Amino acid sequence: MSVDKFIQKPLSENMKQEAPDHDIVMSTRVRLARNLKDLPFQLLITDSQAEEVIKRMEETLRRKPPAFIKSLELIRIDPLSPLERKVLVEKHLISPFLAEEARKGAVILSDNEEVSIMLNEEDHIRIQTLLPGFQLEEAWEHANLIDDWIEEEMDYAFDDRRGYLTSCPTNTGAGIRASVMLHLPALVMTKQINRILGAVNQVGLVVRGVYGEGSEAQGNLFQISNQITLGLAEEEIIDNLRGVVRQIIDHERAAREMLKNSMPLQLADRIYRSFGLLRYARSMETKEATSLLSDVLLGVDLGLIEGIPSAELNELWVMIQPGYVQTYFAQPMTAEERDEKRATLIREQLQKYFI
């Protein structure tokens, strides 16, 4: 199957839809880790056994999937170029591990990119559902339906006392990792972010960067997810995460209101300066671009900048990443060339709203 249709557009139409709390929550993801009971886990698996995982999933694909899925395509990772893999990571359709380290890796993607089933990643099967905005229950419900669909054909590695057995002990148990990507510029500006995130770590949740474990936060984006799966039911994990994220959303909204009321001139000046740089700069690194884009997105959400849909800025967030810049201009580039082309791309995209 061709990967082209999944890398040509920075965001699927599904991810551009208006969703609950979309002004603060960029996306919601639920991921389930599963292994097959009759095959060695990834650390000891052979190439032929890894191929067997893919073969069994191909057989499962012949069955009708859950009703909410229109179609699924299996894409093998090995034939993909490094650039194609990078774009899939930037779009959160595969993990950095699957792109760089997996043996005989593959991914099954739905047309609308809501569903991503990674094969031979850290575990045999990683089921992922990705939705816009704050939709934890919906993402969990869809992941659970896919899990049941697969389990009708395969026997998972499961222990009555420990739950689902996984390569990493932290996933053993429910095997679920639920996460919410939050845009928190006001908490950063008001210097409340460290206190808020410190409290998150004390209630069994973890804060990660844009691309998960080991990555850094970019553009005031923070990924909040559960850390513990052993001894907890999936619904408990979802409920706990939902409650904490709801509090963070409330804190961010209060911080935005405080900035508007206590320092309106300074806030507007910062947002419009960032907007001006994005509209006219001739060279721009990724880190700077995401920081400026964060300010502009805040300006749009607060009504200070009109005429630009927030969904278009979310799409631009993907387009300015290193892999997508090279894909957009259809050529490999040095870091310096990427910085120049990134600035060009941003100017072109923003110019559409000011003709």
Disulfide bonds with the S-S distance in Angstrom:
none
